[in-house]
Amino acid sequence: MFKEESSFIDLVLTGTVDASAIDYFVNRWHAEPGRQPLHTFLGMTPADYALWAAHPDQIDTIVESHRGRVTPLAAITP
């Protein structure tokens, strides 16, 4: 379906998948975790993953941060 070396974030950035598809990728990792941590598999930094784990509704903000358009913590910090 997808090139194995493409991460979730890469695929969202190229428009191949929508950010709402993250659960598919998480389930895929759980089915075959391999040798990399989930955040790496998804294409996230540890900070991205921590933000997403605490605030799943911020996935679009995390994607935008990879485009260089927003700093993720700035989006949720008052």
C-alpha positions as CSV (number, residue, x, y, z in Angstrom):
1,M,0.0,0.0,0.0
2,F,2.7,2.5,1.0
3,K,6.5,2.4,0.6
4,E,7.9,0.8,3.7
5,E,10.4,3.6,4.3
6,S,7.7,6.3,4.2
7,S,6.6,7.5,7.7
8,F,3.1,8.6,8.5
9,I,4.3,12.2,8.7
10,D,6.1,11.9,5.3
11,L,2.9,10.5,3.8
12,V,0.8,13.3,5.2
13,L,3.2,16.0,4.1
14,T,3.1,14.6,0.5
15,G,-0.7,14.4,0.6
16,T,-0.7,10.6,0.2
17,V,-2.7,10.1,3.4
18,D,-4.8,12.4,5.7
19,A,-3.7,13.1,9.3
20,S,-6.8,11.2,10.4
21,A,-5.1,8.0,9.2
22,I,-2.8,7.9,12.2
23,D,-4.7,5.1,13.9
24,Y,-4.0,2.9,10.9
25,F,-0.3,3.5,11.3
26,V,-0.3,2.9,15.0
27,N,-2.2,-0.4,14.5
28,R,0.3,-1.4,11.8
29,W,3.2,-0.7,14.2
30,H,1.6,-2.7,17.0
31,A,1.1,-5.6,14.5
32,E,4.8,-5.6,13.6
33,P,6.7,-3.3,15.9
34,G,10.1,-4.0,14.4
35,R,13.2,-2.4,15.9
36,Q,12.1,1.2,16.0
37,P,10.1,3.1,18.6
38,L,6.6,4.1,17.6
39,H,7.5,7.8,17.4
40,T,10.2,7.0,14.8
41,F,7.9,4.8,12.8
42,L,5.4,7.7,12.7
43,G,8.1,10.2,11.7
44,M,7.7,12.2,14.9
45,T,10.3,13.5,17.3
46,P,10.0,12.4,20.9
47,A,8.5,15.8,21.7
48,D,5.9,15.5,18.8
49,Y,4.9,12.1,20.2
50,A,4.6,13.3,23.7
51,L,2.4,16.2,22.5
52,W,0.2,13.8,20.4
53,A,-0.1,11.3,23.3
54,A,-1.3,14.0,25.6
55,H,-3.4,15.9,23.0
56,P,-4.3,13.6,20.1
57,D,-6.4,16.5,18.7
58,Q,-3.1,18.3,18.0
59,I,-2.1,16.0,15.1
60,D,-2.7,18.7,12.5
61,T,-0.5,21.1,14.5
62,I,2.3,18.5,14.6
63,V,2.1,18.0,10.9
64,E,2.1,21.8,10.4
65,S,5.2,22.0,12.5
66,H,7.0,19.6,10.1
67,R,6.0,22.0,7.4
68,G,7.7,24.7,9.4
69,R,4.5,26.7,9.8
70,V,3.9,26.5,13.5
71,T,5.7,25.5,16.7
72,P,3.6,22.7,18.3
73,L,3.8,23.8,21.9
74,A,2.9,27.3,20.9
75,A,-0.4,26.1,19.6
76,I,-1.5,24.7,23.0
77,T,0.3,27.0,25.4
78,P,-1.8,30.0,26.6
